[in-house]
């Protein structure tokens, strides 16, 4: 079936669910009804798979009742009811039950879909310590004799080494382990992930004691991260026996170490949580991290034990199924204020540490920096100031220069002066207009004869004059030039080749995107690190339109030349940069994610992320700006990135250093990306 652009399954997402039903001890009929009720609810909300707790049909706390035939027969009858009912439930059900096979009792997970028992997975590790006595009733998976089981008139594979494929979702291969299996040093799911499982499912009962909830988070989160997988974790809730234990019904869904969903604990009612797993993201992470493939070869013996089973299921026919996960509008900037402050502090320390090492290696104690009164040079100057403090050198060793040209507004000029004064660096103004005019005369440029021809030559003469001054000033004062250009400008090619925003002796901002620089500067302003006067000028800089100020405006103090009117809004282009650079997604998927993050409820897609933006964006806005980004990033800008100066990598979102994260030809085409953009509906 062809799915709409607006359907999450069209973009390799899959909705999964973890259900925690209220149960009754030793009452399989009641428990089956609860299971089916939650299964139908999850399927109606678009889940392709629903996981239930360990031994959910019998309840976990039956103890020696597990050896009673009446209970085991009732569990088998309940399984038959669920298999029959599953023909009308468009989802894969993973349920827990005790099964007698080959004269042994096993703690099992059963995979049921579309009226079929697809497979049975026995528990591998039986805890027999503390409050657990499972080895008293059950046998471990390694003690199984049969590789198939006949149950409710159906035959199905029986093994702890089963992988289940969902053909309707090509990247969805799941593996099941049961409770203790993930608590051992090398969980079975580790080998399953190497064998291709992208979704790991754990049916657990897991009683609650002080501190255990937090440990579950650590355990599940780390296993999902190590395995580059999604991990679904259930635990038993209301209804389990409290003779000696208590139960909190905690359910978790993680993806590659990131929490997607968590249930409220200690609920009196049945409940379900949902998560939309990005299967493509997991696949691409495995492809990118070549050590994952190396591990597969290293553990080929264990990987080779797994058997793949196909699971038939029909996907929900929902045209506008909203994405049930948060897509942050600002992927480089944490939405939580406390986390954002911590991120800002860490970015500063990384930038400062890089600069400290470079100054030490060159045995140079002074830096030269051009200060424009804009965001990038402000951030670079703040980094220089912190570096001098760390070196216990006077901030006067920062040689700051503001160099007004033909289009410099009095606003930015004053901001540059006020900032340098607040920081306490050396401050000097150099008027570059006479030198530029001489260059324009030498070029026989019409501007030199009085014509208002503001072409690229006119602009670049000014940029080049500033850079020439900075390098010669560095020579004269035995200093190094600090670059100010940022990651967003490098991505979009919004920098003049060989001049200040492109070339320097050392660049501190080269892997920091514009949206993050904005918050770095705001963080300094709000934390008062440069005093009240400094905070005020930082706020003024944050309120100033981003502009190269190379074309004169009609009115002084009013900036007519605005960067974002040419290359698109940075907040949207940084979003595009993150998902294209970090994950290599198709533009159409990036557009879908952007729509989820930036559009409003009326457009049929849930909004997500913090409301920090100036605008809402329609799909038409997203498509237009994505085309700008794709053309500039893939076709026209790589030659500038191929020779950028040294700079510290700041974030896992990637850098564009030709010596590090990004190696690309300078003469490639953007055709395939632009063609994919054309597929996005208008």
N, C-alpha and C positions, 0 to 999 in steps of 0.2 A: 504494500500500500504506500502511495506517495503521501508524505506528510508535509504539512505547511511549514513555512519558514518560522512561524511563531510557536511550533510545537517543540518542546525541549528535547524529545527523542530525535528530532532532525539534526541535532547538533551534538550527538553522542553523549547526552546526559541520560541517566536512568534513575527513576525514582525508586527508592528502596524504603522499606518500613520495618520497624521493630515493634512488636506487639507484646504487651504484658497483660494477659487476661486475669481477672479474678478467678481463682480456682477453688476446688473442694478436694480435700485429700481423699484419694481412693474413690473418686466419682467420675470415671471417664466420660459418661454420657453428658453430664453437666459441662465438663471441661471442653468437650468437643463442640458443644453449642456455643460456648464463649469464644472458642477459637474461630469458628466459622463466622460469627458475628463480626469479629475484628477483621477477619480476612476480607469479607465483603466491603467493609468500610474502607480498608486500605486500597482495595482494587478500584472502588469508585473514585478515589482521589488520585488514581493514576499510578499506583505502585506496581512494579513488575515483579517484585519479590517481597514476601513478608516472613520475617523470622520470629519464632516463638520461643519461650523458655525451655530449658532442659527438663525432660520428663514431664512436659506440660500436660499431657493427657491423663497421667496418673497422679500428678503432683510429685515433687521431689522427696517429700518427707514421709514416704510410706514405710521406710525401713524394712522390717521383715515381712510386711504385707506384700512386698514384691514377689515373694515365693508362693503366694496364694494363686491357684489356678483361676479362681473366679475373677480376680483383678486382671490377670493377664488376658483372659478371654474377653473381658469387657473392654480392655484397651484395643484389642484387635478389632472388635466390633465398631468401636469409635473411629478407628482408622478407616474402616470400610465406609462409614458414613461420610467422612471427610473426603475420601477419594470420589465417592459418588457426587457429592455436592460441588466438588471442584470443577465440574464440567461447566458450571455457570459463573465461575469466578475467574476473570482474566488476570491471574497472577500466579506466581510460583509460591507454594506454601512450604515452609521448612518447619516441621513440628517435632517435638521430642516425645519419645515413648519407650517403655521397656519391651524388649522382644526376646522370646525364647527361640534360639536357633542352635541346632546340633547339640541339644541337651545342655546348653549353657544360656545364661541370661546376660543380655547386653543392654547397655544404656545407649540408645540410638537416636539419630536424627533421620527423619524421613522426608524426602523431597517428593512433593505431590503437585501435579499440574494437569489441568484439562482432562480429569478423569483417569489419570495414569500415575501409578507409583513408579517414579523414575529412578530411585536409588535409595539405599539405606546405608548410613555411615555410623559405625560403632565408635564409642569413646576410646581413645588410645590410652590415656593416663587416668588411673583411678586413685583419687586421694584417700589415704588411710591413716590420717594423722589428725591431731586436734579433735575437732568436732565431726570429722568425716570418717565414715566406715564403709565406703562404697565397695571395697574388695570383699566385704562380707556377703554382698548380694550379687555383684556383677563380675563378669569376666572382661578383661581388656581386649582391645581389637586384635592384638597379636595372637590371641588364643583362638581366633576363629578358624574353623576348618573349611567352611564353604565360602565361595565367592559370589554366590547368588542366593536369594531368598525368595520363597513363594509365600505370598501374603495376600489375603482377600482375593484369591483367585488370580493374582498377577505375579509374574516373575520379574525380579529386579536385581541389579548388581548390588553386592554387599561387600563393602570395603571401606577402610579409613583413607584410602588413596583414590577417591573418586573426585573428578572435576566435572562440573555441570555447565554446559554451554547453552545459551539462550539464542537460537538463530535469529530471532526477531531483533535482537540487539547485538550486533556483530562483536563488539569488544567486551561483552559481558560473559565472563567465565568465573564461576564461583566455587569456593571450597568451604567445607564445613568442618569445624572442630568443636568440641564440647567442653565447656568450662575449664577444668584443670589443664586441658591440652595447651592453653596459651600461657599458663603459669610456669611451665617447665623451661629449662635453659634454652632448648631448641624446639620451639613449637612446630607441630606438623604443618601449620600454615606457612612457615618460612619456605619449606620445600615446595608447597603448593603454588606459592607466588612465583617461584623460579620456574615452575612448570606451566605458568601462564595465567594463573588465577588473578583476576583484577579485583574481585570482591571476596572478602573473607568473612565468613559468618560463624558466630560463636553462640550456640545455645547453652546458656548458663542458668543455674539456679542462684548460687552465690548469696549466702546469708550475709547480713550486714553486722559489722562491728565498727567500733570507733576507728576512723582513718581509712577504712577500706574503700569508700567511695573515691577518694582522691587517688588511691593506688590503682583502682580500676582505670581511671583516666590516664595515668602514666603508662600503665601496661598496654592498654588498647591504642592510645595515641602513638606510642613508640613502635608498636608492632606494625601499625599502618604505615608509619614513616619508613621503617627499615625495609618493609616489603613493597613500598611504593604502591599501595593498594588502598581500597576502602575497607573498613572493618566495622561490622555490625555486631553489637553485643547486647544480649538480653540477660535479665535476671528475674527471679521469681518475686511475685508481689503478694498482695492481700489474698489470704486463704490458705497459704502454706502453714503447717503446724508450727506453733510457737512453744511446743513442749520444752525445748531447750534453746531455740534459736529465734531470731527475728529477721524480717525480710523487708527490703525497701523498694523493690521493683524498678531498679535503675536500668534504663536503656540508653545506649550510646551509639552514635554513628560518627565515625572518623573517616577522613580522607587524607592520606599522606601526612599524618600528624596534625591535621586541622579538624577541630570539632565542628561537625555540621549540625548535629542535633543531640539533645539530651532531654530525657523525661524528667518531670518533677518526681521526687521520691516520696515514699510513704503515702501514696494515694489510696483512697478507699475504693476506687473504681478501676475498671479496665481502661487501658490507655494505649495509644499508638503514637510513635514519632516517625517523622519522614525526613529523608535527605535525598537531594538530587546529586548523584555522584557523577563527576565529570570523567568518564571513562577514557576519553581522548587525552586528557591531561595526564592521567596515570600512564597511559601507553607511551606518551611522548617523554615523560620523565624517565621511564625505563630505557627508551631509545637513547636519550641524552646521556644518562649515567652508564657509561660503558662497563663499569665494574659490576653492574647487575647481570649483564650477559656473561661476564667472566665467572661470576658466582654460579650461574647455571651450569657452566662447563665443569667447574670445580666439584659440584655436587651432582654430577650426571647420574650416578648410581641411584640416588634417592629420587631424583626428578623422573627417572625412567620408570618408576613404579606406578605412576599415576595413569589412570584410565579416564578418558573423556566420555561423558554421557550427554546426549542431546535432550533438551527439555522443551517440549512444545508449549508455547504460550502466545496468546494474542495480546498485542499492546492496546492500551486504552485509546479509543477513537475520540480524542479531545483536540479540537482545533486550536484553541488558545489556552493550553495548559500552563499556568503560571509557574515560574521557576521557584522552587521552595528552598532557596539558599540565598544568602546575602552576597550580592555583587557590589563591592565597594566602588563608589565613583572615583575614588582616589587610591588606586592600588599601591602607590608608593608611600601613602600617608595613612597611618593607622587612624581609625575613626574614634577609638577610645582615647580620651584626653590624656589619661595617665600613661598609656602605652605610647602615645604620640610624643609626649615630653621625653620619655625614655629613649625613643628612637632619635629624636633631635639631638639629645646629649651624645648618643653613640656616634651619630654621623659627624658631629663636630670633632669628637675625639679621633675618629678615623682620618678626617681631613688634616687635623693638626699633626697627628703622628706621622702622616706621609710627608708633610712639609718639614717637620723636625728632622727626619732622616735625611731629606735632600739637603737641607742646610748644613747638617753635620758632615755629610759625604763630600760636599764641595768646599767645606771650611769657609763658608760665607755667612755673615751675620746680618746682612741687610737684604731687604726685598724692595722691589719697585712695583708699584701697582697703579693702574689708571682707574680713577674713581669717577664714575659717570653720574652718580645719583640714582642709578637703577638697581634692580634686585641682585643681579649676578655679582657685580663689583662690590656691592654691600656685603654679601655673604663672604666673598673672598677676603675682604678687608677684615671682617670679624674673625675669620680663621687666622689670618696673619697676626692679629692682636693677641689671640690666645696662645699662638706659637711663641711669640716674644715673651709673654708672661711665663710660659713653661721653661724657656731658656734663660729666664732671669735677665733679659736684656731690655733696655728701654724701648718703649713703643715708637720712639723717634727713629728707631732703625727701620721702621716702615716708611718708605719714601713715597708718599701719596701725591699723585698729580691729577688735577682736573684740567681737561684740555678742551675748552669750548670751541665749537666749529660754527659753521654757517647756520645750523639748525638747532643749536643748543638752546633750550628754553631757560629763562631765568629761574624757573622753579627747580629743575633738576640741577642746575649749577649751584644754587643755594643749598639744596639738599646735600650735594657732594661736599661742600665746604663745612656745613654743619655736622655732617657725619664724621669727617676727618677730625674736626675739633673735639667731638664727643669721644672718639676713640683715643685721641691723644697722639696721633702719628704726625710725622713731618708733613707739611701741607704746602703745596705750591700750585699756582695756576699758570698754565702756558697756553697762550692764544695760538691755535694752529692755523688760523685763517690766512695770515701772510704767506706761510710756507705752502699752503694748499693753493693759494692764488698763483704763486710762482709755478707750481707744477702744472696747473691748468693752462697757464700761459705757454709753458713749454710744449704742452700737448696741442696748442691752438684750439683749445676747447671754447665753444661759444660763450660760456659763462664768464670767461676772462675778458670778453668784449662787451659785457653788460647784458647778455641774453639770459633769461631764466630757464636754462636747460638743465633740469635736475635728473640726469640719467645715471646709469650704474657707474659710469666713470666718475661723475661728480661725487657720488656717495663713497666710492672706494678710495678716492684720493684722500678724503678726510680720515677714513679708517686706517689707511696706510701711513698717513703722516703721524697719527697717534702712536702706532706701533713702532715706527722708526725712532721716534723720540724715546719711547720706553726702553728699547733695547740699547740705545746709545747712552741713556741715563744710567742704565745698569752697568754698562762698561765703565763709565766715568766714576761711579760710586762703588765699584766692586760689589755689585748686588746681583740678584737674579730677578727676572720678570715673572710675576705671578699671573697665570692665566685666569680668566674669569668666565669663559664660555661654559655652558651647562650641557647635560645629556640631551635635553629636548632639542636644543639648537643643533647639536651634532646629528641627531636623528633626521631632522628636517632639512639639514644643509643650510640653516639660517645663520651662516657665518661667512665672512669674507675670507677667501683663501689667503693664508699667509699673514693675516693681520691679527689684531689683539684678541678677538673672540675665538680665534682658531689657533694661534701660535704663541708660545711663551717658553720660558725655561722650565717651568713646572706649573701644572694646572691643578687646582684643588677642587673645581666643580665639575670636572668632565664626566663623572658618572652619577651626578646628582640631577634629577629632572626638575623642571621649573616648578611644578606643584610642590615638591618637597622643599625647594629653596624658599618658596613663599612661607611655608610653615616654620622653617628654620629661623628666618628673619623675625617672624611673628613671635616665636618662642623666646628669642633674645629680648624682644621689646617687652613682652608680658612679664618676663622674669626679672627685668630691671638690671640686667648685667652691664649695661652701659649708662646707667644713671637716668634720671628723669628726662633730661634734655636729649640724651641719646635715644631713649624710647620714643619720644615725640617725633624725632626725625625718622626713625624706622617706620613708625605708623604712617607718616607722610609718604615715604617711599613705597610702602605697601599699597597706598591709595593712588599711586601714579600709574597711568597707562604705560604698558610695555612698548617701547619704541627705540629704534636705533638712533633717532634724532639726526638724520642725515639730510633730510629734505625740509627746508624752512616751512613753518606753519604760517597761516595768515595772520594770527594774533599771537603776541608774546604770551607765555605761560600756558598756552593751549597747544597740546601736541596733536597735530593732524596726522602724522605718519604713525599708524598703529600696527604693530607686528601681527596681531591676531586677525586683523582684517585681511591679511594676505595669506597666512599659513593656517588659519583656523585657531580656535580657542585652545590654549595649552591644556586646560583641564580635560578636554576630549582627546587631544593628540597624545597626551601622556597615557591615557587609557589605552589608546591604540598601540602605542609603543610597547607598553608592558606585555600585552597579550601576543603581539606579533614577534617581539624579540625574545621574551622569556619562554613562550610555549610553541611558537610557530603555527598558531592557529590560522585557519583560513579567514580572510576578511569578513566573510558572511557570518562566521561564528562570532568574531569580534563584534560585529554589528548587533547580533542577537544579545550578547552580553551587555553591550552599551545600552541597548534599548531597555533591558531589565534594570539596569542601574539608573538610567537617566529619565525614563518616561514616567508618566503619571498613571494612576489606576484606570483612568478612562480609556487608555489605549489597550487595556486587556492584559497588561503585564505588571506584575507586582514591582513597585519601586523598592530599592534596597540601598543600604549605605547611608551615611550621615548626610543631612541636608546642608552641605557646605558650599554648594555651587551657586553661581549667579543665575543660571538658567536651567530650564528643562529643554531637552533636545528631542525633536521628532525623529522618526526613522529617516526622513529625507535629509535632515541636518547631519545625522550620523553618516549616512551614505556619502554625502558630498564631501565631508571632511576626511572620511576614510580614503576616498579617492585621492585627495590632496596628499595625504600622508603616504599612501602606497607609492605614488609616482615619485615623490621627493626621496623617500627612504630607499626604494629598491632600484631606481633608475639614475637619479641625478646627483646623489650626495656622497657616494662611497669614496670617491677620489679625495675628498676633503678629510674623511675619517682615516684614510690609509696612512696619513703622516702626522697624526695628532701627537702632541707632546706627552710625556709621562704624567700619570695622574693615578691616585689611589682608587681602586674599586671600592665602592661604598656599600652596595646592596646586592642581595641575591637576585634582584630583578634584572641584573646584567649590566654590562658596560659595552662601549663600542670601540674599545681599544683593539687595534689590529694585532697586538701582541697578547691579547687575552681572550675575551669572550667572543669577539666577532671578527671573522675572517671572510671577506666577500670580494668578488671581482668588482672593479671600478666601472666596468662597461656592460653590466647586465641589463636586462629588460624588465619592465614591470608588468608585462602583458598578462601573465597568468593571474596575478593579483587583481588587476583591473577587470579582467574577465569575470572573476569570481564576484567582484563588487557589483557587476551588472546583473547578477542573479538575485540580488537583494530587491525585494518589492519596493516600488515607489510609494 
